[in-house]
Amino acid sequence: MEQQKLPNATLIIVLSIASYLCCCFYGIGIITAVIALVLAFNSQKIYNSNPEDYSNIGTIKTGKIISIIAIVVNLAFIGLVIWLISELGLEVLQSGDQELIQEKMQELFGQ
């Protein structure tokens, strides 16, 4: 019997890379990373039920690894944004006044 490709392999790779690239958009990439991770786990379950029928498990594993890294990076960025808001204040960040933001950052780091 000819081996077939696991479903959603390309979609998993695309979503996981997109989630990594979207981490700077206030962590919104975490959504696509979680979707890619769920799809990867589902595809791995399909592979584990009949490993001799499928050939591209490496792609699924790669997508899963990229998704996990993207989740960590997105969570770190979300943590950074929360920290900045708590330290500088939302009003300062929303003002858009670069001099005020620089002044607050210098006060924060003691320079």
N, C-alpha and C positions, 0 to 999 in steps of 0.2 A: 504494500500500500504506500502511496506517495505521501510524504509529509506535507502538511499544510502550515500556513502561518497563523499565529495566534491573533485573535481579533484585537483591534484597537492598538496595535503596537506603534504605528506611526502617530496616532493621536496622543498616546502617552508621552512619546518623545517631544512632540510639538508643545503640548501643554506644560510639560516640566521645564522646557527651555523658556517658554513664554513667562512662566511664573518666576523664574530666576531673573529675567530681564525686567519684569514689572515690579521688582521689590522696591524701587525708588518712588513708586507712585503710592506712597503712604501704606505700603504693605499689602496692597490689593492682590498681589501675586499669590498670596497664601490660598486664595480661593481656587485658582487653577492648579496649584500644587497639590492640594487635597484631592481634587477631582482626579488628577493624574495618578496619585497614589492609590486611590480606591480602584481605579481601572486596572492598575498594575497588579494589585492583590487579587482582583477577580480573574485576570488573565493567568496569573500564577496558579490559582486554584484549578482552572481548566487544564493547564499544563500538567499539574500534579496528578490529575485523574487519569490522563493518558499521555505520558511523556514521549512515547514512541510515535505519536501522531503529529507532533508539532516540532518546528525547527528553529524558531526565533526567540527562544527564552532569554538570550543575551540582551536583546533589545529591550525586553520587559525589565530585566534587572538594571540595565543602564538608566532607563526612565525612572525606576523606583529610587535609585541612588540620587539622581539629579533632583527629584521631587523632595526628598528628605533634606538635601542641602538647601534647596530653595525655601523650604518651610523654616529652617533655622535662620537663614539670611533675612527673610521677611519678618520673623519674630524679633530679630535683633533691630531691624529698622523701626518697627513699631515701638519697641522699647526706647529707642533713641528719641523718637518723636514725643512720646509720653514724658520722657525725662526733660526734653527741651521745654515743653509746655509747662511742666511743673516748676522748672527753675526760672525761666524767663517770663512766663505769663503769656496767656493767649492774646491779650491786648497788644503786647509788644510785638509778637510775631505777626499778628494780623495788620498792624499799622503799616508795614512795608517800609518803614523808615530805617534805612541801613545804618545810619549813624547811631540811632538809639539801640538797635540790636547789637552793634559792635560795642557800645558803651556797657550794655548789660553783660555781654560775654566777657569783657575785660574785668568787670566787677566780680563775675562768677569765678574766673580763673586767677584773680588777684594780680593782674599785670598792670 
